[in-house]
Amino acid sequence: MSRLKWQAVVAGVGGQGVLFVSRALASAVEHKAGAILISEVHGMAQRGGAVVSHLKAGPFSGPLVSQGQADLVLALDPGEAVRNLGYLLPKGWLVVNAPDLDFLSPKAKKALASFGARVLTVPATALAGQAGTAKGANVVLLGAAAAAGALPVRPGELERAICQGQPPARARANRELLALGAQAAAEV
Protein backbone atom coordinates (compact mmCIF):
# COMPACT_ATOMS: atom_id res chain seq x y z
CA MET A 1 0.00 0.00 0.00
CA SER A 2 1.43 3.38 -0.95
CA ARG A 3 1.46 6.01 1.75
CA LEU A 4 0.09 9.50 1.46
CA LYS A 5 2.60 12.25 0.70
CA TRP A 6 0.95 15.63 1.25
CA GLN A 7 2.01 19.11 2.39
CA ALA A 8 -0.01 22.04 3.71
CA VAL A 9 0.52 25.53 5.05
CA VAL A 10 -2.12 26.86 7.44
CA ALA A 11 -1.93 30.60 8.02
CA GLY A 12 -3.85 33.15 10.03
CA VAL A 13 -3.49 35.56 12.89
CA GLY A 14 -3.47 34.98 16.62
CA GLY A 15 -6.76 33.74 18.00
CA GLN A 16 -8.08 32.24 14.76
CA GLY A 17 -7.25 28.64 15.61
CA VAL A 18 -4.39 27.94 13.21
CA LEU A 19 -2.81 25.44 15.58
CA PHE A 20 -6.13 23.65 16.13
CA VAL A 21 -6.58 23.34 12.35
CA SER A 22 -3.06 21.92 11.90
CA ARG A 23 -3.54 19.38 14.64
CA ALA A 24 -6.96 18.37 13.33
CA LEU A 25 -5.52 17.87 9.84
CA ALA A 26 -2.60 15.89 11.25
CA SER A 27 -4.96 13.64 13.17
CA ALA A 28 -7.20 13.13 10.14
CA VAL A 29 -4.39 12.17 7.72
CA GLU A 30 -2.03 10.32 10.05
CA HIS A 31 -3.47 6.86 9.33
CA LYS A 32 -2.94 7.40 5.59
CA ALA A 33 0.54 8.87 5.87
CA GLY A 34 2.20 6.94 8.65
CA ALA A 35 4.30 9.94 9.69
CA ILE A 36 3.39 13.54 10.41
CA LEU A 37 5.68 16.55 10.80
CA ILE A 38 4.39 19.92 12.02
CA SER A 39 6.27 23.17 12.44
CA GLU A 40 4.54 26.15 14.01
CA VAL A 41 5.57 29.79 13.90
CA HIS A 42 3.65 31.75 16.50
CA GLY A 43 5.13 35.22 16.03
CA MET A 44 3.07 37.82 17.86
CA ALA A 45 0.06 35.54 18.07
CA GLN A 46 -1.20 36.97 21.33
CA ARG A 47 -1.46 40.39 19.69
CA GLY A 48 -3.14 39.38 16.46
CA GLY A 49 0.14 38.73 14.68
CA ALA A 50 0.85 36.08 12.07
CA VAL A 51 0.62 32.41 12.97
CA VAL A 52 1.76 29.88 10.36
CA SER A 53 1.87 26.13 10.62
CA HIS A 54 3.58 23.79 8.16
CA LEU A 55 2.25 20.25 8.00
CA LYS A 56 3.84 17.36 6.16
CA ALA A 57 2.18 13.98 5.97
CA GLY A 58 4.32 11.13 4.70
CA PRO A 59 7.99 10.28 4.30
CA PHE A 60 9.64 13.67 4.78
CA SER A 61 12.85 14.43 6.65
CA GLY A 62 12.17 18.04 7.67
CA PRO A 63 9.04 19.83 8.87
CA LEU A 64 9.15 23.01 6.77
CA VAL A 65 7.29 23.17 3.47
CA SER A 66 9.49 24.59 0.71
CA GLN A 67 8.31 27.37 -1.57
CA GLY A 68 6.09 26.02 -4.35
CA GLN A 69 5.50 22.65 -2.64
CA ALA A 70 2.25 22.97 -0.63
CA ASP A 71 -0.68 20.95 -1.91
CA LEU A 72 -2.86 23.26 0.20
CA VAL A 73 -2.58 26.77 1.55
CA LEU A 74 -5.45 27.21 3.98
CA ALA A 75 -5.70 30.83 5.06
CA LEU A 76 -7.91 31.96 7.91
CA ASP A 77 -7.12 35.56 6.97
CA PRO A 78 -6.92 37.07 3.46
CA GLY A 79 -3.73 38.98 4.26
CA GLU A 80 -2.06 35.77 5.36
CA ALA A 81 -3.23 34.13 2.14
CA VAL A 82 -1.29 36.75 0.19
CA ARG A 83 1.81 36.38 2.38
CA ASN A 84 1.86 32.59 1.99
CA LEU A 85 0.90 32.14 -1.68
CA GLY A 86 4.51 31.41 -2.56
CA TYR A 87 4.22 28.03 -0.86
CA LEU A 88 1.47 26.85 -3.20
CA LEU A 89 2.27 24.01 -5.59
CA PRO A 90 1.18 24.51 -9.21
CA LYS A 91 -2.40 23.23 -9.41
CA GLY A 92 -2.53 23.23 -5.59
CA TRP A 93 -5.48 24.40 -3.50
CA LEU A 94 -5.87 27.86 -1.98
CA VAL A 95 -8.73 27.83 0.52
CA VAL A 96 -9.28 31.23 2.11
CA ASN A 97 -11.63 32.81 4.61
CA ALA A 98 -12.98 35.58 2.38
CA PRO A 99 -16.21 36.21 0.48
CA ASP A 100 -14.31 36.48 -2.82
CA LEU A 101 -10.89 37.21 -4.28
CA ASP A 102 -11.23 40.99 -4.16
CA PHE A 103 -8.43 41.10 -1.57
CA LEU A 104 -6.02 40.20 -4.40
CA SER A 105 -4.72 42.60 -7.00
CA PRO A 106 -5.72 41.96 -10.63
CA LYS A 107 -2.14 40.87 -11.30
CA ALA A 108 -2.25 38.35 -8.44
CA LYS A 109 -5.59 36.95 -9.67
CA LYS A 110 -4.13 36.51 -13.15
CA ALA A 111 -1.04 34.80 -11.72
CA LEU A 112 -3.20 32.38 -9.70
CA ALA A 113 -5.20 31.51 -12.81
CA SER A 114 -2.10 30.97 -14.95
CA PHE A 115 -0.61 28.88 -12.15
CA GLY A 116 -3.58 26.53 -12.34
CA ALA A 117 -4.41 27.03 -8.68
CA ARG A 118 -7.74 25.71 -7.48
CA VAL A 119 -9.25 28.45 -5.34
CA LEU A 120 -12.08 28.27 -2.85
CA THR A 121 -13.23 31.38 -1.01
CA VAL A 122 -15.62 30.97 1.89
CA PRO A 123 -17.00 33.73 4.16
CA ALA A 124 -16.22 31.48 7.12
CA THR A 125 -16.23 34.21 9.77
CA ALA A 126 -19.68 35.41 8.72
CA LEU A 127 -21.04 31.85 8.56
CA ALA A 128 -19.66 30.96 12.00
CA GLY A 129 -21.08 34.20 13.41
CA GLN A 130 -24.53 33.41 12.00
CA ALA A 131 -24.29 30.03 13.73
CA GLY A 132 -23.53 31.79 17.02
CA THR A 133 -19.95 30.52 17.18
CA ALA A 134 -17.82 33.37 15.83
CA LYS A 135 -14.58 31.60 16.79
CA GLY A 136 -15.59 28.59 14.68
CA ALA A 137 -14.55 30.08 11.33
CA ASN A 138 -11.57 27.72 11.27
CA VAL A 139 -13.87 24.68 11.45
CA VAL A 140 -16.18 26.14 8.77
CA LEU A 141 -13.16 26.56 6.48
CA LEU A 142 -12.03 22.99 7.14
CA GLY A 143 -15.51 21.71 6.31
CA ALA A 144 -15.46 23.61 3.03
CA ALA A 145 -11.97 22.34 2.16
CA ALA A 146 -12.97 18.73 2.84
CA ALA A 147 -16.20 19.00 0.83
CA ALA A 148 -14.37 20.60 -2.12
CA GLY A 149 -11.78 17.83 -2.25
CA ALA A 150 -8.87 20.01 -1.12
CA LEU A 151 -7.95 17.54 1.62
CA PRO A 152 -6.67 13.99 1.25
CA VAL A 153 -9.43 12.76 3.58
CA ARG A 154 -13.19 12.48 3.30
CA PRO A 155 -15.41 14.86 5.31
CA GLY A 156 -16.37 12.05 7.70
CA GLU A 157 -12.73 11.32 8.50
CA LEU A 158 -12.13 14.99 9.21
CA GLU A 159 -15.23 15.14 11.41
CA ARG A 160 -14.02 12.19 13.48
CA ALA A 161 -10.60 13.82 13.94
CA ILE A 162 -12.13 17.13 15.05
CA CYS A 163 -14.84 15.74 17.31
CA GLN A 164 -12.94 12.87 18.90
CA GLY A 165 -12.48 13.45 22.62
CA GLN A 166 -14.54 16.63 22.63
CA PRO A 167 -17.37 17.24 25.11
CA PRO A 168 -20.74 16.48 23.48
CA ALA A 169 -21.77 20.14 23.15
CA ARG A 170 -18.50 21.11 21.46
CA ALA A 171 -18.61 18.08 19.15
CA ARG A 172 -22.17 19.00 18.14
CA ALA A 173 -21.14 22.62 17.46
CA ASN A 174 -18.15 21.45 15.39
CA ARG A 175 -20.38 19.13 13.33
CA GLU A 176 -22.68 22.07 12.60
CA LEU A 177 -19.74 24.25 11.60
CA LEU A 178 -18.31 21.55 9.32
CA ALA A 179 -21.73 21.22 7.68
CA LEU A 180 -21.90 24.99 7.11
CA GLY A 181 -18.52 24.84 5.40
CA ALA A 182 -19.58 21.89 3.24
CA GLN A 183 -22.74 23.73 2.23
CA ALA A 184 -20.74 26.85 1.34
CA ALA A 185 -18.38 24.79 -0.83
CA ALA A 186 -21.34 23.21 -2.62
CA GLU A 187 -22.76 26.64 -3.45
CA VAL A 188 -19.60 27.86 -5.15
PyMOL commands that set and color helices and strands:
alter all, ss='L'
color gray80, all
select helices_A, chain A and resi 18-33+45-47+78-87+106-115+124-130+134-148+155-163+168-187
alter helices_A, ss='H'
color red, helices_A
select strands_A, chain A and resi 6-13+36-41+50-57+70-75+88-97+118-122
alter strands_A, ss='S'
color yellow, strands_A
deselect
rebuild
show_as cartoon
